[in-house]
Amino acid sequence: MHDQPPIPGRRGFIRQVAGTALLGTGLAACTSTASHGDNNDNTGPLRFAHGVASGDPLTDRIILWTRVTPGQDNGGGDIAVRWQLATDAAMRSVVASGTLTTSAHQDYTVKVDAAGLLPGHVYHYQFETGVAKSPVGRTKTLPRMDVRQVKLAVFSCSNYPFGFFNVYADAALQGDLDAALHLGDYIYEYESTGYGAEQGKQLDRVSEPRDVLLRLEDYRRRYAQYRSDPDLQAVHAAMPFIAVWDDHEIADDTWRDGSLDHKTSAYGPFKLRKLAAATAYHEWMPIRTPDPAAIDRIYRSFDFGSIVSLHMLDTRVIGRDQQLMMSSYFDANKQFDEARYRSDLYSPRRQMMGAEQMAWLDRQVEQSTARWQMLGQQVLMARMEYPKAVVLGECSSTAYVAAKRRAALDPASVTDQERRWLASPSLPCYLDSWDGYQSERERLFAIMERHRKNMVVLAGDTHNAWASDLFDANGRQVGVEFATPGVTSPGMEGGQPQRNPDDVAAMMTDMIAPLYYAQTSKRGYLVVTATHEQVRCDFRFVDTVQQHQYTAAVERSLRTLAGPGNRKLEECPPV
């Protein structure tokens, strides 16, 4: 039976193929601290039930965050909160402090932009109100020029019902991370009977509120549930976060003016839902809002000394045109209109980031003197194109790869039909990614080429781990991409459960030319370490998210070197 044409959207892409698990060393036996419950009741005294967090570090300042869970005794009025920042975990050497109020207007969240700090320094912070004190958090400012390395954790796709946050628990134990990047899908907007419902019931992690998220109060309650998880609280308390949203902070396959699942007739205007989602995001995340009058503008840059300029992009909300649907290019006789498909796909009018954000990125890259330009963004930038014969169902991916392997070993054994398969061009089919915005991707590549920069792209979104070389339309190598697996969201392993994941991974790397590495059956995160000479990516996975007991291991380490003769993936030499 031939493979079917690809299903649009992320889960269609995930179902299309299955994944791999590679062997590794360095096992760490751990126990998650997670429990459950949203800790959002208002029946007790004031307390800090959602922990503390910090984010958006600069050389002299950092955002500090917490939320006061209101009690009956505050009468629904304003709550005064005192904060302190110290150089020691015992909070004896206080270097900054202040008092501010919070209220129901901002869902009792608290944000402080603590300034006057020293670059590259570790600080500790705490909040108190009345007799209640928050946990003590640890954070770190950005370094200036004199820094030897930058080490970052990279997360994406943390769906509460699908499992315990063991990935966060493991990252919180790492003592040498400068910051964590979250590339989106920090929460999921589905109703409790939707995506992940069965797993949520089994693990007692059923989504709250029960209905799909539409109103500001809905999104606030979902953030409260996620932030009640002790493992998520632990990783926030251990390091500063630099975050951007993807689609599920709003709705599945969001674009500028809508989403795949949004029904205006039932849900109301999309712009109101988007505003509610963005408002809750800025309340609950330790993000420095670039423009309070335009809260959908979250792209921003961070300079880690002379090593990394990190540009956090919005490829989802502010500029994205609606996704194309491959199914709309088949006629009544199931004939595919390839010419119209390619014409629309490569149209220079199609935007992913939008002209304003692209011009901003151009300026940031031009002005940067850092060794590496690192893009933290949501969706895959690498070309994940499939052979046309596979996309259109003329042959299965298994048959295609078998023919390709035989052609390399024994060309005479390949049939005429198989030669036609192998001669067919590739077709973009995951149109929610950069493959659906071809001209916009070329504009971004041109920025890096024009300014002669070393580019490393970080991506999330797919729930799976990837490493790919990046090529422009003329075949020039322009950089590399590391894509992080999901924290809990399931990958491709469910698509073909009867197949060995290693075999499926080999099939994918054989079919997709720029794809260097695939791991699609495990949950985990990236540890990205940048020096002047290289950027190294350690793919770290946990063995389960279905129970609190877990082990964690680095299963693959890849790197890229600086300079125009490099900028490609290679194996890391043994340490």
N, C-alpha and C positions, 0 to 999 in steps of 0.2 A: 504494500500500500504506500502510495507516494505521500510525502509531506504536504500539508496544506499550505496555501499562501499565508504569510505571517499575519497574526492578529495585531491590529494597532494597539498601542499603549504598552505600558511597562509589563503588566501581567501577561499580555499576549506574547511579548518578547521572552519573558521568563519561561512560559510554557513551551516555547518553540524548540528549545534544546535543553539538555540536562548538563550537569557540571562535574567538577573534579575535586579530589582531595589529595594533596601531595604530602609525602612523608617529611617529617622534620625532627628537630631535636630541641632541647631546652624546655622540657615539660615542667609546668608549675602546678602543683596541686593546691586548689583554693576552695574556699567556701564563700558563696555570695552572702551578703548581709541582708538581702531583700526580704521584705514582707509584702503585705498588700493592704488595700484600703486607701481612701482618698484623704483622710485626716482633715477634712474640711468642715467639720461640724462646729457650731458656734455655742456649744452648751457649757464649756468649761472656762477657765480663766484665760487671759491672754497668753499666747505661746508662739513659738516659731516652728510650726509643724512642717514647713517645707524647706528647711535648711537655709543655707546661704550659698551665694555664688558670686563670682567676679568675672569681668570680661572686658573686651576691647582695650587691652593695655596699650599705653603709649609710654614714652620714656619718662614722663613726669606725672602721669595720672592713670587712674584705672576706675572702672565702674564697679561698685559694690552693690550687691542685691540681697534682699530677703523679702519675706512676707510675714506679716503678723496675722495669725489666726485670731479673729476677734472673739471675745467672750461676751457673756451676758452683761457683765458689769461695765462695759464701755458704752452701752446704750446706743450703739450705732453711730456715735460721734467720731471726731478726729482722734487719732492715737499718736502721741508723741513717742518718737523712737530716737535713741541715742546710738551713735556709732563711734567706734574707735579703730584706729589702725596702728599697729605696733611692729617693731622689728623682731619680736620674739613671740613664740607660741603661747607663753604664759601671760601675754598682754600686759607686761610690766613696763616696757619701754615704748610708751605711746608717742607717736610722732604726729598724729592728726586725729581730730575728733570733731563731733558736731551733733546737732539735734535737728530733726525735721519731723513733720507730721505726715501721716497717711490716713486714708479714709476709704469708704466704699467707692468713691469716684474712680480710684485706680486699683480697685479690688484689694486694698490694704497691702499692695506691694510697695517696696521701698527701693529707691535707686539713689546712689550717691556717686558723684564724679569726684573722687578723692584726688586732690591735686597737690603740687609741691613735693613730689616724691623724687627719689634718686633713680637713675637708669640702671637696669639690670639687677635690681635688688628684689629679694624675697621679703614679703610683708605678710602679716597676719591681721585678721580683722574680726570684729564681733559686734553684734547689735544687742540692745537691751531695751525693754519697756516695762515699767513697773518693777516687779521682782523677777520678771522672765528674762533670761539670757539665751541668745542663740548659740549654736555651735560656733567654734572658732574656725575660720577659713584661712587657707593659705593662697597667696597670689604672687605675681611677679610682674614687674614692669619690663618694658622693652629695653634692650641694650642700646648703647651708642655704637661707635665704629669698632671698638676693640672687643670683638667676640670671636671665639674659635669655632663654635658650632651652634646650630639651632635645631632643637629636637621637638617635634610636634606629634600629637596623637590626632588621628583623623577618623571621624565617625559619620555614619549616615543611617537612616532607616531604622528607627527604634520604635517598633510597634508593640505597645504594652501587652495586648492579649496573646501575642505569639510566643512569649517566653520571658524568662527572668533576665535582668540586665547584667548578666555575668561579664559581658564585655566591658561595661562601665566599671564594674568591680575590679577587674584585672587592671585596667588603666589607672585606677586610683591608687594602686599599689606601686606603680612605677614612680620612683623618686626623682627622676632626672628630666622630666618633661617641662618644656618652657611654656607650652600652652596646648589647648585642645581646639581643634577645628571641628565644627559640626556643619555638614554640608546640606542639611535639610532632612525633612520628614522626621523632625524631632518628636512630633505627635502625629496621630492619624485621626481623621475626621469621621470615620465610618460609624454607623450605628452599631449597637452591641450585638445585633443579630446579623451583621454583615461580615466583611473580610476579617478572618481570625476568630469568629464567634466560637467555634467548637474548641479550639485551643484555649481560648479564654475561660470557658467553662471548666475545662479539665484542670487548669492551673489556678482557678479562683482569681482570675485577672480580667473580669468582664468590664468592658468599657463603661465609663460614666461621663456624661449622662447617657441614657440608653438610646436616645434618638440621634440622627445625623446632626452634626454641628452646623448651625445656621446663625445663631444670635451671639452677641458678645458674651452673654452669660454662659452659653454652651461651651464656647472655646475656653473661657476661664475655668470652668469645672473640669474640662479635660486636662488642661495644664496642671491644675491642682492634683489630679489623680496621678499623673506621671511624676510630678515633683514630690509626691509622697513616698516614692520608691527610695529606700535607703542607699541603693547602689548608685542611682542617679545623683542623690544628694552627696554621696561620698566623692564622686569624680568632680562635681562642681566645687566642692570644698577643697579639693587638692590642687587645683590649677585654674588659671583664667581660661574662659571660653571665648572663641571668636566664631560667630555663627551667622549663617544665612538660611533663609527658608527655601524649601522646595515647594512641591504642590500640596502635600497633605496637611501642611499647616493651614491650608485654605480648603482645597477640594481636589479630587483626583484629576490629573492632567490639566492643571490650571494653565490658562494663557491670559493675556492682558484683559480681555473682556468676558471671560467665561471659563468653563471647565467641561470635562467629558461628562460628568455626572450631574451638573447643575441644571435643574429644571425651573425656569423662571415662573412658569404657571403655578408650580407647587411651592417653590422656595422664595419667590420674590426676586427683586433685582439683584444681579450678581455683585454690583458695586457695593451694595450694603453688606453683603456677606463678606466680601473682601476687606471692607473697612473694619468690620467686627473682628475678623481673624487677625488683621495687622495690628489692631489696637491691643488685643490680648497678647500677641507676640511681643510687642514692645513693653508691655507691663511685666510679663513673666520671664523674659530673657535678659541677661546682663549685657544688653547692647546699648551703645551710645547712639542715640537717634540723630542721624546727620542733619535732618531738617524736620522739626516737629510739625511743620505745616504740610509736609509731604512724607507721610510715614511709610509709603510704599517705596521710597528711595533708600535702599540699605547698602548699596555698593560703596566700598570704602577700602583704604589701603593701610598697611602696617609695615613698618621698616624694622627688621631685625638686624640692626647694625649694618655692616657692609656686606652681609652674606645674602639675605633674602628680603626682597620687597614682595609682600603678600598682598595680592589684590583679590578681595572678596567680591565676586560678581553676583548679579541677579539675572539669571538666564530663564526665569520663570514668570515673573509678574509684570515688571515695569515696561518691557518693550516687546515681549514675545507676540508674534502673530499666531493665529490659530493653526494647530497642527493639521497637516494633510492626512487624508485617509486613503491608504492604498486601495481599499475595496471600492472606492468611487471611480477607479480607473478601469474597471472591468465592465464590459457591456453585457447585454442580456444573454449573449451567447458565450459568456465567460472569456471573451477575448480581451487581452490586456493592451491598453493604449499606451505603449511605452513612450512614444514621442511626446504626448501631452503630459505624461507623468514627469518626464525629465525636464520639460520646459517649465512646469510649475515648480518643481523641486529646486531648480537652479536659478529661479528668478531673482534678480538683484533687489527686487522690492521686498523680499521676505526678510523679516528681522527676528532675531533671537534676543539681542540685548537692547536694541534701539540706538538711534544716532547719538543721543546725548550721552549715554553710558559709554558707547564706543569712543567718542571723542575724549571723554574723561580718561578712559584707559590709555589712550594714545598719549595724553599729557603725562600721566603717571609713569608710564614706561620710559618715555623720553627723558624725564627728569631724574629717574632712579639711577643711582650709581652702584646699586647692589649687584653682586655676582649673579644672582638668580632672580628671575621674575617668576613667581609662583602664583598660579591662578587657583583660588578656592572657589569652586562653582558646582552646580548641581548635576548636570547630565553629561553623559559620555561625549567627549569631543573627538575621539578616535573614529576612524572609518570602520564601522562594523557592518560592512556590506557582504551580502550573501551571493553566491553564484546564481545567475538568472534561472538556470535550469532547476535549482532547488526552490527558489522563491515561487516560481510559477507551477511547481508540482510536477515537473517533467521527470524528476527523479528524487529519491530521498537523499538526505545529507549523507547517510551511511553509504549508499551506492556511489555517490559522487566522490567521496573521499577514498573509497576502495579503488575506483577507477584511476584517481589521481596518483595513488601510491603505486599501482601496477604500471602506470605510464612511466613513472620514474625508474622502475626496476626492469620492466620488460615491455617496451613500447609496442612490440608486435602482438601482444596479448589483448590490446585495447580494441574494442569493437568500434565500428563507425558511429553508432549511436553514442557511445561513451565519449568519443572524440568531439562530437557536437556538444555534449554537456560541458566538457572541459574547455571548449573554445568560447562558450557563452560568457558575456561580460558579467560583472557583478552589479547588483542593484541595492541601493539603500532601502531598508525596510523598517528600521526602528525610528519612526519619524517624530517621536517626542524628543529625541536626542539631537545633537548638532548635525547628524545626517539629514535631518529634515530642514536644515537651514544652511544650505551649502555655500551660498555667496557670503553670508554673514561670517561663516567660519573662515573663508578666505580673507575677509577684511581683517579679522583678528590676527591670522597668521602673517599678513602683510605688515602689521604693526611691529611684530617681533623681528621680522626680517629687515625691515627698514631701519630699525634702531639697533640691529645686530645683538640681540639679547639671547641669553640662555633661558629657555622656557620649560617649566615643569607644571603640568596641569593635574589638579586633584579633582576627582569626581566621585559622586555617590549614586543615588537614585535606583540602581538596578537590583540591589540586595546582594550582588555578587562581586567578587574581586577580579580585577583585570589589570593588565599592564600592556600598553601598546606604544608603538612608535607613531609619531604624528608626521604626516606628509601633507604638503599642500597639493593643489590640483595639478601642478607640474611635476610632482614626484619628489620635490625637495624635502629633505628631513628638516623639520623645524622645532622639534622638541619631543618630549615623552609625556605619557599620561599614566598615572597610578589611580586606580579606582577602588574605593574601599567597599568591603562587603557590608551587609546589614548588621546592625546590633542584634536584632531579633527577627526582622522580616525575612520570610523564607525565600530562598533562591530557586535555581533551576532544578534542584534535585527532585522535586515533585513531578516534573514534566515527564521523565522517563525513569521511574523508580526501579524498573527491572534491569537497567543497564549499569555497568560499572562506571562510576563517575570519572575515573581516569581515562577511560575510552572516549567518553563524551568530550572531555577537555581536549584530548588529542585531535578529535574530529573538528572541533571549533578552530583550533590553531591551524589546522590544515586548510580549512575553508576560508578563513579570514586572514588575509596576508599581513596586515600591520599588527595583528594580535600576537603578542609574545607569550603571554601567560594568562591562564584562566583558572579560577578556583571558585566553583559555584555551588558547593554543597555544604559549606560551613559558614558560621557567623563569626565575625571578628572585627578587626580594625587595622589601620595602618600606623606604623611608627616611622615617621619621615625625618631623617637626620641630614641636615645640610651643612657642608663646610665650603671653603673656597674651591676645593678640588672636585667635589662630587655631591650629588644628592642620592642618598641611600633610602630605599623603602623596604622595611621589614613587614611582611604580611603575617599578622599575629591572629590566631584563631583560638576559640574555645571549643571544647569537644561537645558541649551541650548547652542549651538554654532552657531545657525542659525540667531541670532540677537545680537546686542551689549548689550542690557539689559539682565542681568542674575542674578541668585542667586546661592550661593555656600553653601554646607553643608558637614560636616563629617557624613557619613552614617553608618560606621562600624569602630570599633577600636579593633584590635587584638594585642596580644603580645606573646613573648617567653621569658622564663627565662633562666639564665645561669646555667651551670652545667650538668654533664652526666645524672642525673635523670630527667632533664627537656628537653630543646631543642625541644619543640613541641609547637603547636599553642594552645592558650587559649584566652578566652574573657578577655578584659580589665575590671577590676573592676570600678565601677562608681567613677568619680572624686569628 
